[in-house]
Amino acid sequence: MRRCLTSCFVVVVLFVGPVFAQVKAKAQNVPEIPYESVPNFLKLPPGLYMGEAIGVSTNSKGHIFVYTRSANTRLFEFDQSGKYVREVGEGNYGFEFAHSVRVDPQDNIWAVDEGTNMVIKFNPAGRIMMVLGHRPDAVAGALASPAGPASPAEKYLFGRPTDVAWDPQGNIFVSDGYVNHRVVKYDKNGRFLKQIGSEKAGSERGQFSTPHGIAVDAKGDVYVADRANNRMQVLDNNLNPKAVYDNIGVSWTVCISPGPHQYLFSSNSNPNGNTPGSWDITGEIYKMELDGTILGKFGHASKQLGGFQVVHMMDCRNPNEIIVAEIESWRVQKLILEPLPAKTSAGR
């Protein structure tokens, strides 16, 4: 009975949400980056299937973690060749409706679940080490839906969070998300420090409308995929606004390579349902400098291998090997990019 009530909560919450307008990127004359897709990259064992590929991340060994929505939300690990290794957190109370997975510099695995409003830290062995947020009580599920006036965002409660990142000091940044529209900073032990944005969507600098992805560079600056505002916002480490990149279309997800020279990636993903006309103006991923200079783009909307059918998240640990998780094709692709010629730039 408890399971049934919890499922009812998820249905109520997840079908109440914003409607996204899809736009063409403003950047002009952007060089195309040639690439190839590795065929049959991930190899699932017989009887195990991928659902919606929602999150993807790699660890220091090159192992790939995929967070997927299927009959149940599940977190799979594959080795660097794409061979299945194990399932992490099977039956975990915090898994209901996947949204993102990230691996931190210590190879801890972090899962962000919008169905349970939780961010869960696993150590490399797969044991739970920290939980941020709280799963709504099953008996109160319907009352917790976002219908009606928004209530003030709370320090330790999320409203369908979307992503997580860390700075070099280990401080934790959470984009929160669909119900709230804010970025929250915690220290490495999970203690609340600061937030920017609120429970209400906004379009001014320092406001968000569905912050859908987040990443932090080596200096501690924070990059937020401000999806429904069709832009990326850059904040300093204290969450003060620094810059806006609004020429890259709908910023669905953001990724920063480790360095020493760090690159910024953002996806102008074609929308869920592939609305009429959207395939002609969306689907590409941009490779950028941290200052917003666009170096090139790659990809297009397509159901076929090599194209993308709604990129929800990507891994860029190697900036010339991008791994993308797609919602509507139920797949993960590994893309091999050709290196760019020196001093190539465009789109500013």
C-alpha positions in Angstrom: 0.0 0.0 0.0 2.9 2.4 0.8 4.4 1.8 -2.6 1.1 2.6 -4.3 0.7 5.8 -2.4 4.2 6.8 -3.2 3.7 6.1 -6.9 0.6 8.2 -6.8 2.6 11.1 -5.5 5.1 10.9 -8.4 2.3 11.0 -11.0 0.7 14.0 -9.4 4.0 15.9 -9.2 5.6 15.1 -12.5 2.7 16.1 -14.7 2.5 19.6 -13.3 5.3 21.6 -14.7 6.5 24.3 -17.1 6.0 24.3 -20.8 9.3 25.0 -22.6 9.6 27.1 -25.7 12.2 25.9 -28.2 14.4 28.5 -29.9 17.1 28.5 -32.5 20.6 29.5 -31.2 21.6 33.0 -32.0 25.3 32.1 -32.6 26.2 32.6 -36.3 28.9 31.0 -38.5 29.9 28.3 -35.9 32.3 25.8 -37.2 31.1 22.2 -37.4 33.2 19.7 -35.4 33.4 16.4 -37.2 32.7 13.3 -35.1 31.9 9.6 -35.1 29.6 7.6 -32.9 31.0 4.3 -31.5 28.6 1.5 -32.5 27.2 -0.8 -29.9 29.1 1.0 -27.1 27.2 -0.2 -24.0 26.7 -3.9 -23.7 23.9 -5.0 -21.3 23.6 -8.6 -20.2 20.6 -10.7 -21.6 17.3 -9.7 -20.1 18.4 -6.3 -18.9 17.3 -3.3 -20.8 17.9 0.5 -20.9 15.0 2.8 -20.4 15.2 6.5 -20.8 18.9 7.4 -20.5 18.7 10.4 -18.1 22.1 10.7 -16.6 25.6 9.7 -17.5 29.0 10.2 -15.9 32.5 8.6 -15.7 34.9 8.0 -12.9 38.8 8.2 -12.9 39.1 4.7 -14.3 36.9 5.5 -17.3 33.9 3.5 -16.0 30.5 4.8 -17.1 27.5 5.3 -14.8 24.1 5.5 -16.4 21.0 6.6 -14.5 17.9 5.3 -16.3 14.2 5.4 -16.0 12.6 2.1 -16.9 10.1 -0.1 -15.0 12.1 1.2 -12.0 14.8 3.9 -11.8 18.1 2.1 -11.9 21.8 3.1 -11.8 24.1 0.9 -13.9 27.9 0.8 -14.1 29.9 -0.2 -17.2 33.7 -0.5 -17.7 35.7 1.7 -20.1 34.9 -0.7 -23.0 31.2 -0.5 -22.3 30.9 -4.0 -20.6 28.3 -4.2 -17.9 29.8 -4.3 -14.4 27.0 -4.0 -11.8 23.9 -2.2 -10.6 24.4 0.5 -7.9 21.8 1.1 -5.2 19.3 -1.5 -6.4 16.0 -1.0 -4.5 17.2 2.2 -2.9 14.5 4.2 -1.2 15.8 7.4 -2.9 15.3 6.1 -6.4 11.9 6.9 -8.1 12.4 9.1 -11.1 16.0 9.7 -12.2 17.4 13.0 -13.3 21.2 13.1 -13.2 24.3 11.2 -12.0 27.7 12.8 -11.4 31.0 11.3 -10.1 33.2 13.6 -7.9 37.0 13.8 -7.9 37.2 11.1 -5.2 35.1 8.8 -7.4 32.0 9.0 -5.2 28.8 8.6 -7.2 26.0 11.2 -6.7 22.5 10.5 -8.0 19.9 13.3 -8.2 16.3 11.9 -8.2 13.5 14.4 -8.9 10.8 11.9 -7.9 12.0 11.7 -4.3 13.5 15.2 -4.1 16.8 13.7 -3.0 20.5 13.9 -3.8 22.3 10.7 -2.7 26.1 10.2 -2.4 27.5 6.7 -2.8 31.1 5.9 -2.1 33.0 4.0 -4.9 31.9 0.7 -3.4 28.2 1.7 -3.7 27.4 2.5 -0.1 25.3 5.5 0.8 27.4 8.2 2.5 25.2 11.2 2.5 21.6 12.2 1.7 20.4 15.7 0.9 16.7 16.4 0.8 13.7 14.4 2.0 11.4 12.0 0.2 7.8 13.2 0.7 5.8 11.0 3.1 3.6 8.7 1.0 0.4 9.7 2.8 1.1 13.4 2.1 2.1 12.9 -1.5 -0.8 14.5 -3.2 -0.6 17.5 -0.9 3.0 18.0 -1.8 2.4 18.6 -5.5 3.3 22.1 -6.9 -0.2 23.0 -7.9 -1.4 26.3 -6.4 0.7 29.1 -4.8 4.4 28.4 -4.4 5.7 28.0 -0.8 9.0 29.5 0.2 12.0 27.3 -0.7 13.5 25.6 2.4 17.2 25.1 3.1 17.2 21.3 3.2 14.1 20.4 1.1 14.1 20.3 -2.7 11.4 20.6 -5.3 12.3 18.2 -8.1 16.1 18.9 -8.1 18.0 18.4 -11.4 21.8 18.3 -10.9 24.7 18.5 -8.5 28.3 19.8 -8.7 31.3 20.6 -6.4 34.0 23.2 -6.2 37.7 22.4 -5.5 37.1 22.8 -1.7 34.3 20.1 -1.8 31.4 22.5 -1.4 28.2 21.1 -3.0 26.0 23.0 -5.4 22.5 21.7 -6.3 20.2 23.0 -9.1 16.7 22.9 -7.8 14.9 22.6 -10.4 11.3 22.2 -11.6 9.3 23.3 -8.5 11.8 25.6 -7.0 14.0 27.7 -9.4 17.2 28.2 -7.5 20.8 27.1 -6.9 21.8 26.0 -3.4 25.3 25.9 -1.9 26.2 23.5 0.9 29.5 22.8 2.5 31.2 19.4 2.1 29.3 18.1 5.1 25.9 19.1 3.7 25.5 22.2 5.8 23.4 25.0 4.1 25.5 28.0 3.1 23.6 30.1 0.6 21.1 30.1 -2.3 20.3 32.2 -5.3 16.9 32.3 -7.0 13.7 31.2 -5.2 10.6 29.1 -5.4 9.4 31.4 -8.2 10.7 31.4 -11.8 12.3 34.7 -13.1 14.2 36.0 -16.0 16.4 38.7 -14.5 20.1 38.0 -13.7 20.3 35.8 -10.7 16.9 34.4 -11.3 16.1 31.1 -13.0 13.4 29.3 -14.8 14.1 25.6 -14.5 17.8 25.4 -13.8 18.3 22.1 -15.4 22.0 21.4 -15.1 25.1 22.7 -13.2 28.9 22.5 -13.3 31.8 24.2 -11.5 35.2 25.1 -12.9 38.6 24.9 -11.3 38.3 28.4 -10.0 35.0 27.7 -8.3 32.7 29.6 -10.7 29.3 28.0 -11.2 27.7 27.4 -14.6 23.9 26.9 -14.7 21.9 25.6 -17.6 18.9 28.0 -17.2 16.7 25.9 -19.5 13.4 27.7 -19.7 15.2 31.1 -20.0 17.1 29.8 -23.1 20.5 30.7 -21.6 23.4 29.7 -19.4 24.1 31.8 -16.3 27.6 32.0 -14.7 27.9 32.7 -11.0 30.9 33.2 -8.8 31.6 30.9 -5.9 29.5 32.9 -3.6 26.6 32.7 -6.1 26.8 36.2 -7.3 25.9 36.6 -11.0 28.9 37.1 -13.3 27.8 36.5 -16.9 25.0 35.3 -19.2 25.5 33.2 -22.4 22.3 33.5 -24.3 23.4 32.7 -27.9 23.4 28.9 -27.5 19.7 28.1 -27.6 18.0 26.1 -24.9 20.8 25.1 -22.5 19.5 21.7 -21.3 22.7 20.4 -19.8 26.2 21.7 -19.0 29.5 19.9 -18.7 33.1 21.2 -18.0 36.1 19.1 -18.8 38.7 18.6 -16.0 41.6 20.4 -17.6 44.3 21.5 -17.4 42.6 23.5 -20.1 38.9 23.4 -19.3 36.2 23.4 -22.0 32.5 24.1 -21.5 29.8 22.1 -23.3 26.1 22.9 -23.6 23.4 21.1 -25.4 20.6 22.8 -27.4 18.6 19.6 -27.2 15.5 19.0 -29.3 12.5 18.9 -27.0 10.6 16.0 -25.6 7.9 14.9 -28.1 9.9 16.5 -30.9 7.4 19.3 -31.5 6.8 20.4 -35.1 9.7 22.3 -36.6 12.0 21.7 -33.6 14.3 19.3 -35.4 15.3 22.1 -37.9 16.6 24.4 -35.2 17.8 22.2 -32.4 19.9 19.1 -31.5 23.4 20.5 -31.6 26.0 20.6 -28.8 28.3 23.6 -28.4 32.0 23.4 -27.4 33.1 26.6 -25.7 35.8 28.4 -23.7 34.8 29.2 -20.2 34.4 32.8 -21.1 31.6 31.9 -23.6 33.7 31.9 -26.8 32.2 29.3 -29.0 34.8 27.0 -30.6 32.4 24.8 -32.6 29.3 22.6 -32.5 28.5 19.0 -33.3 25.4 16.9 -33.7 21.9 17.2 -34.9 18.4 15.9 -34.1 17.9 12.4 -35.4 16.7 9.0 -34.4 19.6 7.4 -36.2 23.0 6.6 -34.5 25.2 9.7 -34.7 22.2 12.0 -34.3 20.5 12.8 -31.0 16.9 12.3 -29.8 16.8 14.6 -26.8 20.2 14.8 -25.1 19.5 15.0 -21.4 23.0 14.8 -20.0 26.6 14.3 -21.2 30.0 13.5 -19.8 33.1 15.4 -21.0 35.9 14.0 -18.9 37.8 13.7 -22.1 36.8 16.8 -24.2 37.4 14.8 -27.4 35.3 11.8 -26.3 31.8 13.0 -25.3 29.3 10.5 -23.9 25.6 11.5 -24.3 22.5 10.1 -22.6 19.3 10.4 -24.7 15.7 10.3 -23.4 13.6 9.3 -26.3 16.0 6.9 -28.1 16.7 5.0 -24.8 20.4 4.9 -25.5 23.9 6.2 -24.6 26.3 7.2 -27.3 30.1 7.7 -27.2 31.2 10.3 -29.6 34.8 10.7 -30.9 35.4 14.4 -31.9 38.1 15.5 -34.2 40.5 18.0 -32.6 39.8 21.6 -33.6 42.4 23.6 -35.5 44.3 26.0 -33.4 42.8 29.4 -32.7 39.4 28.4 -34.1 36.6 30.6 -32.6 33.2 31.9 -33.6 29.7 32.8 -32.4 30.3 35.8 -30.1 
